[in-house]
Amino acid sequence: MNLSTDRRGLVCCALAAVVVVQLIVLYAPEAPGPPSPIPHADKTVHAIVFALPVLVAGLGRLRSWRLVALLCAAHAPLSEVVQHLALGQRSGDPWDVVADLVGVGAASIGVLLSLRRR
């Protein structure tokens, strides 16, 4: 294995890890953790769990980082529909979709700016 293959493998493992975290946060039967005393803190969590896969793929220089961003953007509304219809203790929230898309957009802009500098 050369360094490039090692790096790609590490980036793919990191991407898989952040996607698993995203799925746990979104699809746990009940929202993980105690309620936050900070109003709308869950929106920040949504933005972060949708930004992380894009950042890992983009900053890890995977050629498919744009596809990762597109899949995350498509997953945002789908995840809220699944929460609303299939998870009794959860509910779909259109503002969560907005937060998810803000995370994807912000991460995409960050990746583009980073790649432009290189």
Secondary structure, 3 states (H helix, E strand, C coil): CCHHHHHHHHHHHHHHHHHHHHHHHHHCCCCCCCCCCCCCHHHHHHHHHHHHHHHHHHHCCCCCHHHHHHHHHHHHHHHHHHHHHHCCCCCCCHHHHHHHHHHHHHHHHHHHHHHHHC
